[in-house]
Amino acid sequence: MALRPSSRFWAALLVGLAVGVGYPYIDLALKCRNPASEACVWGKAYCALTLGASVVLIGGVTAGLLYAHMRWRGKRGGGACA
């Protein structure tokens, strides 16, 4: 089933937003396995800055690449695996 162009855009935007918001929290969880470590302390201190930058940079790149991939797959004439 092929998605309409507007549906592709919103799907890519939602995935990009999820990746952009999720990445800093996953990174912080990995750094804070030892709560007294310097990486955990600095990660918590800069969490808001990291979250804002991650949504724009990582989420934007992810959304753009996903949208381009979905458009390219749509132009090729099929999204179903044979």
N, C-alpha and C positions, 0 to 999 in steps of 0.2 A: 504494500500500500504506500503510495507516494504522498508526501506531505506538500501542502501548498506553500508558496514562498513565504507568506507571513507566518505560517506555523513553523517553518524551518528557522526563521529568525528568532522567534520566541523560544523555541526549544534550545537553540544554540546559546541564547542569552541566559536562560535558566541554568544550563549546564556550566557555562562560564562563571556565573555567580556562585554556584555551589562549589566549584573548584577554587575560586578566588577566596571565598570565605572559609572553606574547610582547610586549606593548606596551612595557614598560620597556627590553627589549633592542633593539627596533627604534628606539626613541627615542634610546638611548645610541649605537647604531651611526650614526645620523644626526648626532648631536652630535659624535662623535669622528672625523669626517672630517678634522678638524684636531686631532691629539692634544694639542697644546699649548694649545688654547683653554680658556678658563675654564669654559665650559659642559661640556666633556668632563671636566675635573678634578672639578668639583662633581657631575657625573652619576655618575662612578665612586665618589665618596665616599659618596653617598647611595643607592647602588644597592639595598642590602638594605631600606632604609626604603621606597623607591619600589616595590620588588617586592611587599612586604607590603601596602601601601596599594592598589596597582593590582589585586591579586588580589581584595581585598575590595570595592573600589569599582567599578572598571571591569568586572571579571569578574562581580561580583554583579549589576550592572545589566544586563549583556549576557545573562547566564543568565536573569534574570527576564523580560526583554523577549522573548527567544527562546521561553521556555516559554509565556508568555502568547500569543504569536503561534501557536505550534503547537496550543495548546488551542482558540484561536479558529478556526483553519483546520479542526480536527477537528469542531467543532460546526456549522460551515457545511455539512458533509456531503461534502466532497471535497477532496483535495489534488492531484488530477491536473489538469493543464492540458489544455484542450480545443482 
